[in-house]
Amino acid sequence: MSTYLPTIKQLQYLVALHEHGHFGRAAEASFVSQSTLSAGIRELETLLGVTLVERSRRVVRFTPLGEQVVAKAHRLLREAEELSDLVQASGKPLSGELRMSVIPTIAPFMLPRILPRLRTERPNLKLMLREETSQDAVESLHHGRVDCVLLALPFDTGEVEYEHIGEDKLYVAFPENDPRDPPETIPPSMIDEGRLLLLEDGHCLREHSLAACARPELRASATMIGTSLHTLVQMVDNGLGLTMLPQMAIDAGILDNTKIVARPVKSANASREIALIWRKNSPRADEFRLLAEELRAG
């Protein structure tokens, strides 16, 4: 057996550089200086006796062997995370650090009413939150950057386990002076394809909205411009179009002080499933199920 083995920290630096493609951004994400991260990767290359990263002033490029090492590093870091999880799971449930990603179309509307109770009832739980798009959150989960994800289904999550939290209906939001005087429930045929504003790629709500409409032509014509639901609401309030909103956002008051009307979509697919997901066979599965119970109770 070799006396000299890569350290977890060196592998973390290498994976961060691969993810961000830039030494400065990788160092910031790793909470170290750029010189520390660069030195750690050079030490790893010296240890292995190979070049993993080709460096130039403008481009960071991984060698073919570097790409293979990164893939292996992901697996090793996952195993290290699971080892830590195994020890964590042996202690008191919902105590210590738990890293959770939450998508932006849930976080500002669900967490404010849940977190105060969690802090009171689970004082030993240190919940570390990241707000990420569905796509980024699932990637963070499988790469071991977070332990679980609160998101909306259906979405391509890969191999995970999950707990159902609740159903969230979808509504069409439009200016109150809309000349068509929409009915109490909106059939997809009434949604003007030239006025529909949706979130940009990476947000699962975009796909859920299109699925609710069940009109393929909307995928090509809808304006995918919003970076957040609050941005879309401001655009609709200023007469720039209409959008789709989840009920939890409406219940949380996103339409307060606007001149916007929201009506439910008359469609079999006009809802999304809120769920907590985690890596398959995680030793902390029972703890995540307990967290899901807390989220449902909120």
C-alpha positions, -999 to 999 in steps of 0.1 A, spaced: 0 0 0 13 35 -9 24 56 20 13 87 2 -24 91 -6 -44 121 -17 -61 139 10 -99 146 11 -91 183 10 -69 180 -21 -97 161 -39 -122 187 -28 -101 214 -43 -97 195 -76 -135 189 -78 -142 225 -71 -119 237 -98 -135 213 -123 -170 225 -113 -162 263 -115 -135 263 -142 -117 291 -125 -92 292 -97 -107 323 -80 -143 310 -81 -132 276 -70 -113 290 -40 -143 312 -30 -166 282 -31 -141 262 -10 -137 291 15 -99 293 10 -76 317 -7 -67 311 -44 -31 304 -35 -41 278 -10 -64 260 -35 -37 262 -63 -10 249 -39 -33 220 -29 -38 209 -65 -1 212 -73 6 190 -42 -18 165 -55 -2 165 -90 33 161 -74 20 133 -52 5 114 -82 34 123 -105 11 135 -133 -4 167 -147 -41 169 -141 -48 206 -150 -33 226 -179 -30 262 -168 -30 294 -189 -39 330 -182 -74 326 -195 -83 289 -196 -83 261 -171 -83 228 -190 -83 193 -175 -61 166 -191 -79 134 -201 -63 117 -171 -74 147 -150 -111 141 -161 -108 105 -150 -93 115 -116 -121 140 -111 -147 113 -117 -130 90 -92 -127 119 -68 -165 124 -68 -170 88 -58 -144 90 -31 -159 122 -17 -193 106 -17 -180 77 3 -164 100 28 -197 119 31 -216 87 37 -191 76 63 -198 109 81 -235 104 76 -233 70 92 -218 84 123 -242 113 124 -272 90 120 -261 70 151 -267 101 173 -298 119 183 -322 124 153 -323 158 137 -293 171 155 -260 185 143 -254 198 108 -277 190 79 -272 207 45 -303 212 25 -308 228 -9 -342 245 -16 -354 257 -50 -362 294 -53 -399 288 -61 -403 271 -26 -377 287 -3 -392 322 2 -427 310 5 -424 278 27 -394 283 48 -404 315 67 -433 296 83 -414 264 90 -379 276 103 -391 293 135 -408 262 147 -379 240 137 -355 263 157 -378 260 187 -385 223 185 -352 211 172 -326 234 189 -297 210 183 -304 209 145 -280 231 125 -298 235 92 -274 248 65 -295 261 36 -286 267 -1 -310 282 -26 -304 267 -60 -324 259 -92 -337 223 -94 -310 214 -119 -281 227 -97 -297 213 -65 -299 178 -79 -263 181 -90 -252 193 -56 -270 163 -40 -253 137 -62 -219 153 -58 -223 153 -20 -224 191 -15 -258 188 2 -275 160 21 -311 165 9 -331 187 -14 -366 203 -11 -379 206 -46 -410 201 -68 -417 170 -89 -418 158 -116 -382 165 -123 -353 143 -134 -336 136 -101 -316 104 -109 -316 76 -84 -330 91 -51 -354 83 -23 -380 108 -14 -409 117 8 -441 135 -3 -446 169 14 -477 182 -4 -495 192 -36 -492 228 -49 -517 240 -75 -507 262 -104 -525 295 -112 -525 318 -142 -517 354 -131 -528 383 -153 -535 420 -150 -569 427 -134 -580 448 -164 -576 419 -188 -601 426 -216 -611 389 -220 -626 387 -185 -613 352 -178 -635 326 -160 -630 313 -125 -608 285 -139 -586 290 -169 -585 264 -197 -551 261 -213 -566 272 -246 -571 307 -232 -534 312 -224 -520 336 -250 -488 321 -262 -474 355 -271 -479 369 -236 -467 339 -214 -437 348 -193 -418 319 -176 -387 313 -155 -354 307 -173 -339 272 -179 -330 252 -148 -362 260 -129 -386 230 -127 -416 254 -125 -410 263 -161 -415 226 -171 -445 222 -147 -462 253 -162 -457 240 -198 -470 205 -188 -501 221 -172 -509 239 -205 -503 207 -226 -498 229 -256 -465 220 -274 -464 254 -293 -460 272 -260 -425 257 -255 -413 276 -286 -431 308 -281 -431 315 -243 -407 341 -232 -383 325 -207 -369 356 -191 -376 357 -153 -349 349 -128 -375 347 -100 -412 347 -94 -410 382 -79 -395 394 -112 -423 378 -132 -450 393 -109 -435 428 -114 -435 422 -152 -472 411 -152 -481 440 -129 -466 464 -155 -487 449 -183 -460 430 -200 -478 396 -201 -491 368 -179 -474 341 -160 -480 309 -139 -477 310 -101 -478 282 -75 -505 284 -48 -479 286 -20 -465 318 -35 -500 333 -37 -508 322 -1 -476 338 10 -487 372 -4 -466 375 -35 -495 394 -52 -500 418 -23 -500 455 -34 -503 445 -71 -531 448 -96 -529 411 -106 -556 385 -106 -548 347 -102 -571 319 -113 -565 282 -112 -556 263 -144 -583 239 -156 -559 209 -164 -552 175 -151 -515 184 -147 -520 218 -131 -501 211 -99 -466 201 -87 -456 177 -60 -435 192 -32 -410 166 -20 -378 160 0 -353 139 -18 -320 123 -7 -294 99 -21 -305 63 -24 -293 41 5 -282 70 26 -276 60 62 -295 91 73 -328 81 55 -347 78 87 -336 113 97 -348 127 64 -381 110 68 -384 127 102 -375 160 86 -402 155 60 -427 150 88 -417 183 102 -421 200 68 -455 185 63 -466 197 97 -456 233 88 
